[in-house]
Amino acid sequence: MEAVRRMFRKLWFVARRERFDSELGEEMAFHREQMEKEHRTDGLTPESAHYAAARQFGNATRLQERSHEMIAFQFETVLKDLRYALRQLRKNPGFTATAILILGLGIGASTAIFSAVNPILFEPLPYPHAGRIMMIWEKRADGGPSHPNFATYVGLRERNRSFDAIGAMKPWQPTMTGPAEPERFEGQRVSAAYFRVLGVSPALGRDLQASDDQFHGPNVVILSDTLWRRRFGGERMIVGRQVTLDDNIFTIIGVMPRAFENVLAPSAEIWAPLQYDPSLPPDSREWGHHLRMVGRLQPGVSQNEATSELDVILQTLAKIYAKGYAGSGGPSSGFIVTSLQDDVTRGVKPALLAVLGAVALLLVIACVNVTNLVLARGVQRRGEFAVRAALGAGQTRMVRQLLTESLLLAAVGGALGMIVAQWGVRGLVALSPPGLPRAAAIGVNAPVFAFGLVVSTVVGLAFGLIPALPAARIDPQRDLQQGSRHTTAGHRVTRSALVVTEVALALVLLVSAGLLLRSLHHLFAVDVGFDSSHLLTMQVQESGRRYDKDSDRLRFFEQALEAVRRAPGVSSAGFTSQLPLSGDFDVYGIQFEKDNNGKDDDREGALRYAVTPGYLETMRIPIRRGRLLDAHDTAGAPKVVLINQSLASRKFPGQEPVGKRVCVRCDVGPNRPWATIVGVVSDVRQVSLEASDVDAVYLPTTQWYWADEELSLVVRTRGDATALAPAIRKAIWSVDKDQPIVRIATMDRLVAVSAAERHFALIIFEAFALVGLVLAATGIYGVLAGSVSERMRELAVRSALGASRGNILALVVRQGMTLAGLGVVIGLSGAVLASQAIAALLFGISRLDPITYLGVIALLMGVSVVACWIPAWRAARVDPAITLRAE
Amino acid sequence: MVKRPELLPGTLDLLILKTLARAPLHGYGIALSIKRLSEDVLTVEEGSLYPALQRLLLQGWVKAEWRKTETNRRARYYTLTASGRKQLGLERSQFDQIIAAIGRVLEST
């Protein structure tokens, strides 16, 4: 405490340096005058009194300097230390370059990772009072979140008191036509309060109002700043301009600010009101679970309070709209309210935290390595320090000199690190999984720079202090007498401990990387339920008035499919309303006909696939029982449905499901649209590679209640799937050239993307683990090499007394392997702990997977043996005659 | 040149603190006071007085302010602070101990 106060006093003096100087000058002048006066009263002449006083007072400048030293931070000595440090580092370029390189990599890697992680995990979202913005999900029976429907949204919006405002949204991809080329935009249909919930208002024009968000309300749109600049040249008179979207005229009412970051749909550039039907007719889209809800909590209301209020409201709604809820699979069991920040970052958080941990380990390994280098050099510099101590350098003075050197190293390493970070960030963004939120906010900015600075300083102090402390306890007499031949045992223990640490940390990184690698192998070995090779996928959307009628829509898809099938290189093709692993998720309520006991079955939800004949065949989804859908299952034909294996074995254990009846999205009442199960097909991974066993039903596009506007095309190709994309697009456009085709990707690509997050973590872990391994190996090598040259004499004596080369080789290797073994043992417990941290990223293996652990230990030991071998070999070649004579 | 007896190392701070304990003084006054009270045996070198005063200021044991002297000259007066008074007590007792210890050694036969 006192030290802190003194520090502040000192700073205060330094800040008032000029004042201090003039005051001191005046004070001393006063002193001299008084002395002069004294001498005069003693009888001296004024002149000689003046000289006497001046003589007695001494060198005024020197005196002032000494007073200065008392208060100043000794800038001059710092500069001297720096110059000396620079000379020392230049004298030993090998050491300097290695240390700077290691530090640069360590600091650069951690700074790059921090820059990626900071906007996602640590910075608040770029909205006012972002902590109050909540996502509201309906809760499924199994506790998981599901998309809310419009009816629930309206009910909550009108009845709740917990939220300032609640908004709902869904994706929207309008196609703009006009004089210029048609362009399809990513956008959102949002309720009027959407931007109010986020706390952002348009920079130009006005926000959406309640009167915009009416059923059959006005066609108005708000543009993003980028779209406004790109398509409309940043024209300030844009408000009121009309554009044609999907054959309808829309009026532009506003432009969002440039800084507006839409984390809920980062690629959205255009927004229009939702305009659902508030009368909530049963069986309408108002009951479809496809919206997202976001709300701004009232100040002082907690998440839990809000959740329980919404849960109570839902019970009321379920009574009022019993019919509507029944048709949509029943009301959900409640709500899940999570902060927007958590919601947005949830998917990537485990990977990011793991990566952050990995880089911290890497940084520590780098530090330990450099510390070891510095210690090794300290041994060589004992003579130098002894001379300095003998010449009167104090302990603090020497520690300061060493710290200056390490901080200088860290500063240069940090500068290199910032360059590494610049590159690293670019690499990270390129590698990052597609769902990475706020990717635009990632970059080397002020907080990142500050982070790099702090890390460099801490690192410099860390690897500076450890070697500096023993160096300060130098005994000049001993060290000067014995030169630099001997080293203290304590020194060697420190270095060995550091190597053990390094090996242990490297093991932790290697085990984590190994577990991730094996997880990824397991993940890619998962049976997705279809054959993803040679499959090209794309989404075909219908836009425009010409497809207002369902029959026209169906005909378009039918004709497009015909055209695609005729294209060269295509072996088969089909359409589906939702494509596996593409992010599509479309669940409807299903109900089986009364079972044998005569009681009504529970209602439940299942994935609905509206497919054309040929889809299941093209995907090669295996059929287990019955038949597939074919051209005879038309709109007028008896309703048929396929169910998947998990649904079949759960609902009909030991029974024949084919022939049973089920209704999908059925209404309460006597005239249920029952469909007959005609077949059972294998399970397919829809959501992700790891989530399995979701119930699913397949039915013909022609027998669904409406014709979907967007269908995904799957094409099995004979050759390279990617190469066929242009031909297929051309085939579809030969039917109607105005229909947008999006999301073109091979199925293999979709499979890879669904594991992207793990892949991202894996690449980083692999890189870090590799660097860690190399650093640990050089650490072992360095310590052994040092120890061998220190023990040259001892080894020579041993060999003179009859130790064979093999004996000496074994001696040194044993010394090194003891360190490695100790590191492995300590590292194992660390690895077990670390595996807990990455448990969320593992798949298909235990976090204690013995193969990984054994493999990593074998690898680490193998590398250690190599690292030991070189010094050992050198030791074995010691010629006792030469070595001993040299003494 | 007559060699004056030197101050024992470390006693300058103690003397300054003690001198200021009686009344606030300027630098010259401190030097003069020590000289007089020691009956011209102890002379405080100006070369060590001012750095010592800076050191005491830094420790917070004294504080300085500009005042007018009796002859209406501006001079910097140093005053003992509360923590300075505590320090004085501490140094005083340490000093006494050392003197007593030295005495015991010298008087041993």
Interface residues (C-beta under 8 A of the other chain):
Chain A: R5 R6 R9 K10 F13 E23 L24 E26 E27 M28 F30 H31 E33 Q34 M35 Q56 F57 G58 N59 R62 L63 R66 S67 E69 M70 I71
Chain B: H26 G27 Y28 A31 L32 E45 E46 G47 Y50 P51 Q54 R55 L57 L58 Q59 G60 W66 R73 R74 A75 R76
